[in-house]
Amino acid sequence: MNKVLANGSYIVVHDYRKTLNRRLNSNDILVLRIGGEYTVKRVRCTETKLHLDPESYSDEFKTNSYDLDCLDEIEVIGKVIYNYQTFE
């Protein structure tokens, strides 16, 4: 996510685990837990797929796509609503 969130940035996250009727919207930046590891990705939704885009300058990070029917391994922690960086 270093194209959007600079390394060392702080983020403020709206906790989706406490939200009823939550929706995933394309272009949201989410904190997710996938297979026990936490990650921050931009979401793109299509009719059948959820795409998690890394938005990184590094080619080692690739977009991961999941069928909307099979999202059992993904836990949405929350939506990034603010980010800031200190210069110390």
N, C-alpha and C positions, 0 to 999 in steps of 0.2 A: 504494500500500500504506500510505498515511499513516493509515488507520484502525487498522492493526495495528502498523506500524513507523513511529515518528515520524521526521520529517525529521531527518537528522543522526545517526540511530542506526547502530550498528555491528552487523553480523551475523556469526555463525559458521556456516559451511556445511560439511556432510558431503559430500565430493567423490564424486558418483555415477559419475564417469568411471572410477574405480578400483574400483567395486563390481560384483561378479558377482551375477546374479539380482536385480537391482534391480526394485522395483515402484513404480508411481505410485499413491498412495492419495489418495482424496478428502480434502480438508482440509489436505493438505501444503502448505507454502509452499516454492516452488522458485525457484532461480536458473536462468534459461533463456537460451539464445542463439537468437534468431529472426531470420533474415535478416541476420546479422552484428551485431546489437545485443543487448546484455544487458538483462534485465528480471527483476523479482521479482514473482511472481504466486501466488495461492492456486489450487490445482487442484481441479476437480470432475470426476469420471469418471462416465460413463453407459455403457451397453452399446455404444454406437456412437460416442460423442463424448468429446473432452477439452475441457473448458472452463477457460479461464484468467481468473480474476476479479481485477480490479485492487484492490478494496477501498479505494477512494479517496474522499475527501470531494468531489473535483472531478468534475463531470459529463463532463469532456472525455475521461476514460478509460472505455472500455467493455469488457465481457467479450468475449473472442475464443474462438471455438469451432472445433475441428478434428476431422475424421473420424479415427478411430483407425487407419484404413488408410493415411492420408496424413500421416504425421508427419515426413517427410523434412527439412523446413525447421526443425524444432525439435530443439535439442540440450539435454538436461538436464545442467546443470553440477553441481547438487547440491541438497540439502535444507537449508533453514534450520533449525538446531537450537537456536539461542540468539540473543538480541538484547539489546543494552544501549545506554544513552545516557549521555553525560557532561553535566555541567551547568556547564561552564566557559565 
